[in-house]
Amino acid sequence: MAERFGAAPRVREPDVVDTEPGQAHDGRFEGRYKQSWGREPRGGTANVFVYPDAHDGRVVADVVRLDKGHTEGLEPNVTRRLVELMVGAPGGKLSAVRV
């Protein structure tokens, strides 16, 4: 996507650290998680990389959640950072929303 939108090389931003677990998760496996499915929701860390200067002010970013399975919830600070990136993009449907 970065190449497609003519963005500059990626820049690492500060990691996002959460001590609280995510509230949105798949509760069907409560108490019987397997590592391949993910584990109980818990806090965690995410690496954030932004590709600056994309055409038309687009935002291109990678947010890498570390040591997470697919059934675990998105933690509050990771979710907040994702929304900030989306809302920070000029134009588009979310430009009218301010956090």
N, C-alpha and C positions, 0 to 999 in steps of 0.2 A: 504494500500500500504506500509505503514511503516513496518508493521509486515512482509509482504511478502518479502520485501527486507532487512530485518534484521536491520533496522535503530534503533537508540537510541531514547529515549523519546523526544518529541518535545521541541523545544527551541523557545521562543518568540523573534522575532527581533523587531526593532523599527517600529512603525506604519508608514504607507505611507500616507502622507497628500497631497491633491491636492486642490488648490484654483480655478483651471480652469476646466470647464466641458470637458467631452470627445467629440471628434469630430465624432466618429463612433457611430451612434445611429439610431434607427428606427424613421424616420421622418414622417411616415404615419399618426401619431396621433398628429401632431403639433398643439398645442393650445387646445387639447381636451383629455389630459391624464387623466387616472383614477389611483388611488393608486394601484389597483390590476394589472395594466399594467406597472406601473412605472410612473415616472414623467419626466418633462423637464430635459435634461442633466444639471448637476451641479457638482461642486467640491465635494469632500468627503474624507473619511478616510478608510483605509483598515488595518486590523490586518494581520501580516505576521508571520507564524510559520514554522520552518524548522525542519525536522527530520534528524539529522546528522548521519554520519558513515554508510550509507546504503551500501550494497554490490556493488562491482564494481564501486564505486564512484558515484552511482546514486544520483540524487537530488529528495527528496520527500518533498513537502511543501504544506501548506494550506494558501491561501490568501483569507481572508474573507472581502468582501466589505460591509461596514456597511450602513444600511438604503438605500438600492438601490433596484430598481425594475428591471425587466428583459429588459425593453426597453431603459434603460439609457446607455450612452456610457461609455467605459473604459477611465478613466482620464489619462492624460499624464504620471504622476509619477507612477501610479499603473501599467500601461502598461510597462513602463521602467523597473520596478522592476521584473515583470513577465519575460520579455525578459532576464534580467540579470541572473535570476535563471536558465532559460533554457540554455543560452549560457555558464554559469558557470559549467555545467555538463560535466565531461570528457567523451570523446567518443561520439558516436551518430552523427547525421547529423548536429547538430548545433555547434559542437565543433570547426569547422573551422571558424565560424563567431566571430568577436570580435567587441564589442560595444565601 
